[in-house]
Structure formats: structure tokens, C-alpha cells
Amino acid sequence: MASVAIGEVYKSFGTVEVLHGVSVNIDDGEFVTLVGPSGCGKSTLLRMIAGLEKISRGQIAIGERVVNNVAPKERDVAMVFQNYALYPHMTVAENMAFSLMLKGVSKAESDAGVRRAAEILGLVPLLSRYPRQLSGGQRQRVAMGRAIVRDPQVFLFDEPLSNLDAKLRVQMRAEIKELHQRLKTTTVYVTHDQIEAMTMADKIVVMHDGVVEQIGPPLELYDRPNNLFVASFIGSPAMNLLKGAIAADGPPSFLGAGGISVPLAAPLPIGSGEPVVLGIRPEHLRLSDQGIPVTVVVVEPTGSEVQLIGRTAGGEEIVANFRERHSFTPGETIRLSAEPGLIHLFNGETGQRLETRSRQ
């Protein structure tokens, strides 16, 4: 195992710069997810760690060794791809042993390594099968087994669950996390699915347009997003964001379009009349007699909760989640409120977080 240090890394394709000074420190044995929308640079960064893309500027170190000019096969990393990349003419055992064969490992040692990985992943009964005889989840396990037998310092996962159905993704998500808990190998995992990032990672790196927006433990990013992008990206359904300003008179409050008024916790870190964006998580909204007037648009019962999509008087969409089984009718008007301590405020011009909310 080893740490990974990414220092001020830039990447350009011709005249187009896609990574703009990315710095991330990954501790030995840590599980880190790189998350962000398509095109944010997360897969490019992963491929640079693997040595599949050259670094334009900056430095990447694995352990104590700078690997900028080290060939991929000499970096002691193992990568699991989105499309499995299995050899169709080889059995499961042969696919898993292929990298060991290339290294000149003896057959006895190779067989022992394959057997160990197969036992960890529950693949022992499948060792004689070919990839065409496996399900998608089984193929992904074989790809993971091929990485495990190499006993690398770092595992690299590039959206490995994207080709699986929803139920299998949940199952494989748990299996990868359990695998990490057993092996304790440093892992860098790329995904665009923030639920995967939240449930699997020790630390999340949120990327957008080639820059790092925020780094931290999952719940820290959820509870204290640095800016509007992180607030809207982390969480499903996303945080409600309403544009407005700080009231000039009376108790601390937020004034939004359509006459919305929301009480805020004092003291405020921004002056009256200044533009702000108010953020409220859907699960923090509750029914009240005095709150934001919302017209019900869609009601989505999921069994464990009821999700409501509504519209404020100012025309902004708002989503609320209720554990109780309320009966709402599209077109009716209800009022929603949240405790001041559960409300987030962001600068209306810069999008940066305003420190108004105590830690929960």
C-alpha cells in the first residue's frame, strides 16, 4: 500500500486545458472517490495516476516515488475499467492470472494468487467458465480479481458499475466497500454518481470544469458544502436553492421572489440588502402554518417516504421529502418551513458559502 500525492497537476490536449492545477493528497489505505459531472476531468486525472495520460505540468507521487516519467507497468497500480476488458477466449482463471504470467510468476504461485482472489470474491465455482458465460456482476468481479492478484499499492476504479442495472449496482457497491475493508489497499474510485461517492468513500473529491471544488468526508460535504455547485451536486434529491436578499429591517430573514420570507439565525455574515441564495435540504422541510407558500405540482410516494415537487409564488421549484404518508393534491397550496439552524446561505454573486450555520 502507498499514499498518492497529486500536486498542482495540469493537463492540456493541444490548446485546450482540461485540468487546472489539481492538488489532492490520498493517505495510505484510504478510499477516495473523484466525483463530478461528465467532462469535469475526473477520469483524465485517474488515467494520469495510472500513467495512461501524460502530465502537462505538476507532479504525481505514489508513496515516496514521483511517477511523472514512470511507465504504467512500473507504477505498481491496478486499474479496473468500466467495460471489464476481459479476454473472451480465456477462462476466468486465465484472465485473472494473465498479468502474473506476463511478470514471469511461477504457475504454482500464480494459481495460489488466483485461488486467493477467487475466494475473496466468491469466484471459485466460476474459474473454468468463459466471460460469455458470466453475468455482468460476475464479469466485474473477475475484473476486480485480476487487479487483486497483482497485489498493487493502489487500486484505480474507472466508473466500474456504470454498465450494471440498479439492483446489481447497489450489491456491487457494498462488495467493493467490503473488499476495501478487508484488503486496506489505497483506492481511487471515479464516478459521476454522487450516491456511490457518498456511500463508499472515506474522502470525496468534488470536481467541476477541471478544478477541485471541495475535498472532505462525505457527511462534511453534505452538511457544509463550500459553494453552490457542491450544494446542488451532493445530495439526492438536490438541495433547494432560492434566490433573494437579506431583509433590510426587522429580525434576520431572507426575502425571495413572490414575497417569500424565511427567518434566519443571527448573526448574519452579510449586510442587509445583499444578494444571497438560500439552501434547504428536502428532508429538512416540514409542514407549518407559517412558512413558504408552495403550490403542489407532483407527488411521488416511494413507500419509505413521500416526495413532493412544488412551485413557489416566485416560480422557483422546491422539493420536500416526508417520512409521514401525507396526502397532497396537485394544485393545492401548502406552507413549508425549516429550522434556522438547518438553513444554508451562499453569496449571491460568488456562490461561496456564508458561515451562518452551526455544525450539526
N, C-alpha and C positions, 0 to 999 in steps of 0.2 A: 504493500500500500504506500501511497505517497500523497502529499499535498499538490495542488495545482495553483500557480500564481500567474495571473494574466495582468500584465502591466501596460496601460496606455496603448492598447492594440488598435491599429488602423488597418482597414482593408479596402483596396480600390480595385475595381475592374475597369481598366482603361482610365478614363477621366471621371468615372463615377465612383464616389467614395461611399461604401455601404456600412462600414463600421467607423465610428468617430471617437477614438480614444477610450476604448472599453477597458475597465480595470475591475477584476474580480479575484478575491482570494478564497480558495476552497481548501478547507482543512483536511488533514489525513483522516480517512474513514467517513467523511461527510457525504450526504446525499443532497445534491444541489440540482434544482431544475432551472433551466433557462426557458422563460415563457414570454409570449408576446404574439401579436398578430402576424399573419403571413407577410414576409418581406422585411421583418424587423432586424434580421441579421443573426438570429439565434443558431440556425443550422450552419451558417458560414463560420461562426465562432467555434462551434463544435468540431467542424472539419479542420479548422486551424489547429486545435488542440491535438487532433489525430494526425496532423501532418499532410492532410489531403488538399489543403489550400495553403499557399504561402502567405506569410505575414508581410504587409506593406511597410508598417512601422510598428515599433513596440517590442514586447518580449513575452514569451510564454515559458514558464519553468515547471517541470514535473519533478517533484522532490527538490533536490539541490541542483539539478541539471537544467540549464537553459536549452530548449529543444528547437529553437528557431530554424537551425540548419541540420537537424537530425532527421534521418529518413523515417517514414511511418513505422516500418517494421522494427526499428530500433528504439522506439519510444516506450515500449512495454505497456501499451494500452490495447484494449479490445473493444471493438465497436459493434453494436447491434443495430441493423438498419431497419427501415420501415418495411421494406419488401422481402425480408427474411434472407434473400440472397443464398439459397441453398442449391447445391448441385443436384439436379434431378436424377442423374444416373448413379448417385451414391446412396447407400443406406444411411439411416440416422447415425449409426456408429461411425461410418466412414466420413460423413460430413463433420461430425464433432472432432474426429481425430485428424482431419486434414492439415490443420495448422501445425500440429505436433509432428506430422510426417515431414512437412517442409523444413522443420527445425532439426530433423535427424534424430528425434527421440526414439528410443528403442520400442519395439512393439509391446513388450511387457509393461513398460512404463506408460505407454500411450493407452493401452487397454485399461490399466488401473485408473488413469485420469478420466477416461471416458465413463467408466463404471461409476466413479465417484460423482461426477456431474449428473449422470443419468439418475442416480439415486436421489440426489438433491431435488431434481426437477420432476421426478416421477416418470421418467422415460425408459426405464429398464425393459418393460414389455414391448417397447416400440423400436428397439435398437436395430432390428433386422428389416424394418419397413423402409420404403422409399417415400420421399416428400409427397408424391401424388396420393399416397395412401393415408395422409395425415390431415387433420382439421387445421384451421387457421391458428388456433391456440396452440396446438401441438407443434406446428412449424415454428411458431415464435419461441416456444420452449427449446427447440433444437438450436435455433439461432443463439439463444442465451447460453445453452450448454456449450456450444462451440467457443463462446467467449470465456466461459468459466474454466475450461480445460487449460487455457493458456496461463491461468493464474496471474493476471496482469496487475500492475499497480493501480490502474484506473479503468473503470468501465465507462463507455460512452454509448448512450442510447439516443438514437435519432428518430423521434416520433414512432416508437415501435408498436404502438397499439392502434394506429390510425386505420389499419385495414380490417379491424375486428368489429363485430357487432357490439351493441351497447352492453349487453349482459356479460359477454366474454371480456370486454374491456375492464369492467369492474373486477372480475375474477383475476385477470392477469395483473391488474394494478396491485391487488393485495399480494399476489405471488411475488412480484418484483420487490415490493417493500419487505416482505418476509425474507426473500433471498438476501437483500442487503443487510438485514439484521443478523443473519447467520454468518455471512462472509465478511462483513465490515470493510468491504473494499470501497475506496473512494469512487463515487459515481456522479457523472454529469449527465443529466437527462433533459432532452429537448422536447417541448410540447407546445402546442398552441391552446391546449385545453387547460384552463385555469383550475378546474376541479382536480385533474390529475396532479397539477403542481401543488395545490393546497393539501391534498391527502397523502402525498408521497414524500415530500421534501423535508429535510432539516432546514434548508435555506432556499429561498426563491430569489431569482434574479429576473426582474421585470424589464424587458427591452422594448423599445419603440423607435423606429426610424434610425437604427444603428447606434443608439445610445442606451445606457442603463438608467432607467427611471428610478428604481429603488431596489435595495437588497435587504433581506431580513427574513426572520422566521415567518411561516405562513400567517399566524394569527396577528403578528405585528403589522403586516401589510394590510390585513383585513381591517384591523381596528384603527390603524393610524396611517392611512395612505398619504404619501408625500404630496401628491398632486392629483389633478382631475383625471389624468389618464389612468393612473393606478386605481383610483377610486372607482372608475367606471369599468375597468378590466377585471379586477379581482372581486369575485362575488357573483353568485348566480341565484336569482336574477340580480342584475346590476344595481348599484346604489342609485337612488333617485337624486337627481340634480336639478335644482330650481334656481333660476337667475333672479337677482334682485339687488337690494341695497340695505344698509344698516339704517334703522329709523333714526330720524334727527331728534325726536322728542320722546319723553316718557321712558318706561323701563326698556332694558336692552331687548331689541327684537329685530327680526328680519322682515322686510317688506318686499313682496314679489308681485308679479303681474296679476291683474284681476283682483287686487285688493287683499292678497294673502298676507297674513301677519302671523309670525311664528316667534314665541318667546325664546330668548337665548340666555345662556348662563353668563354672568358677569365675572370678571371684567372682560371687555372686548379688546382685541389687539388691533383694531382698525377703527378709524373715525366714522362718525355719523355721515350718512350720505354716500359713503364709499361703495362701489360696486362689489358684490360678493356672489358666490354660488353656494347655496345651502345643500348639504348632502344628508340623506336619511336612508339607512338600510331598510329594505321592505319589511323585514321581520321586526323592526323597531317601531313600526307604525301601529297604532291601536285606535279603535273606535272611541269617539268622545263627543260631548255636546258642544265643545268649543274647540275647533281645530280648523284644518284646511278643508274648505268645501271641495268635494270631488264627485264628479259625475261618473257613475259606474258604466264602463264600456263592455268589458268582458269578464266573466267569472270562470275560473278554471279549477275545479275540485280535483285533487290528486290522490285523495284517500287520507294521507297523513296530514294534509293541510289544504287550505283554500287560498288560491292566488287570485287577487283582484287587479285588474288593469283599469285605471280610470283616467280622467282628464280634469285638470284644474280649470278655474274660471279664466285663467290666462292662456289656456290651450296647451299646457305642458302635460306630458304623460307622467303618471305616477303609478307605481306598483306596490301592493301591500300583500304580505303573507300572514295568514291567520292559522293558528293551530286549532281554534274552535271552528265548528261547522256552521258558520253564518250562512244565511240565505239572502243573497243580494239579487236585485233585479236590474238588468241593464236599463239605463236611463234614470234611475233614482239617484238622488244626491245624498251622500253621507259626509261625515266630518272625520278627519284623521289627524292625530297628533302624536308627538314623540316627546319623551323626557329631554329637557335641555342638555343633560349630560351625554345623550346618545346622538347629538346632532354634530355634524361636521361643517366647517366653514372653509371656503377656499377663496383666495384673492380673485376677483372678477377679471382682472387684467392679465396676471401672470399664471393663474391656475394653481399656484402653490398653496399648500395647506396653511391655515391660520391656526395657531395653537390656542384653541378655546376649550378643548375637551380633555377632561382628566382621564387617566388610564382606567380601564375597566377591570 
